[in-house]
Amino acid sequence: MAGIYISYPFCAQKCSYCNFASGVFPKSMEPVYQERLLNEIRAVRWMFTPETLYFGGGTPSFWDLDALREVMAAVPGRPWIEATMEAAPGSLTEERVAAWKSFGINRVSLGVQSFVEREIRRTGRKHTAEIVAQDVELLRRHGIESINLDLIAGLAEQTRDSWEVSLDGVLQLGVPHVSVYILEVDEDSRLGQEVLLNGKRYGAPDVPSEESQVWMYERAVERLAESGIQRYEISNFARPGWESRHNLKYWKLEPYLGFGADAHSFDGSWRWQNSDAVADYAQEARELADVANERHWVGLRLSEGVELEERFAPEVKQFISDGLLENFGERVRLTPKGVLLSNEVFEAFLK
């Protein structure tokens, strides 16, 4: 069954590392966005009943509760097998969490990024490790046990010692799911632009080296595995049975519909994407997906790998020789070295 993604692009502040189509917009834009979003959802001729629902952004944890209730009521399938709310630490309240639970939210993903205050402040975030712990306790008190914590390796002023502190923070809270991302350096974020231009703003000179970032990622893989939290996708780790049901749809090429600014959709054959401009997001363009090729580079993101097709045998043989892929029963998967150079591997299947 398909999944549903709904974008809420509004934020209280724009984080320096963020390269998403989100930001600080006039308050008056929210009711206009809400109306367009509802019109888009209500126009769908539902050929299936969604089993997963995911609210991303942006900071959807700030969504007005009455407005959120109205949007969720427009989506069929309640109770969904999994309904995730992305949240900024410190944005949770008793009222909000109780309402989310009553609406059908049963999973929350907290954008922690770091447990070290000096690193958090350089991103523009305002939470502390204590606030994260309080949020986790609040969620559990309301019966939401499926909790993910995000970490980023590569933040300004981050060191190998401070990374251990962040890993300690995650493990002490005992959550069943963790996402670990290496800082993306591109022109779509303020920090990324500064790094590319050798600038001084947003802590760019204090971003750790690529070598240190790789060490941090590999250290996270090691420590999480020791605690029973296994990597099942390049950036995602979970205890058995706690994997993200919604995100797995992306990597297994299952259908999903996206609503709101910059939301993507895939019906098994066609892909389309809404405009990333909040004011006119309802525009879309569709293209026929190359599912046969996508299955390989998307599937290789998963630790279970993919079944080998004969037409890619030369490429796979070379990658095995280079130590980037390995045989896994009748499948092939990325090696630890291949994970770090995954984009080079994926490019071979995009032809």
Secondary structure, DSSP 8 states (H G I E B T S, - for coil): --EEEEEE-B-SS--TT--SS-B---TTHHHHHHHHHHHHHHT---SS---EEEEEES-GGGS-HHHHHHHHHTSS-SS-SEEEEEE-TT---HHHHHHHHHHT--EEEEEEE-S-HHHHHHHT----HHHHHHHHHHHHHTT--EEEEEEEET-TT--HHHHHHHHHHHHHHT-SEEEEEE---STTSHHHHHHHTT--GGGGGGS--HHHHHHHHHHHHHHHHHTT-EEEETTEEE-TT-S-HHHHHHHTT--EEEESTT-EEE-SSEEEEE-S-GGGTT-EEEEE--HHHHHHHHHTTBTT-EE--GGGHHHHHHHHHTTSEEEETTEEEE-HHHHHTHHHHHHTT--
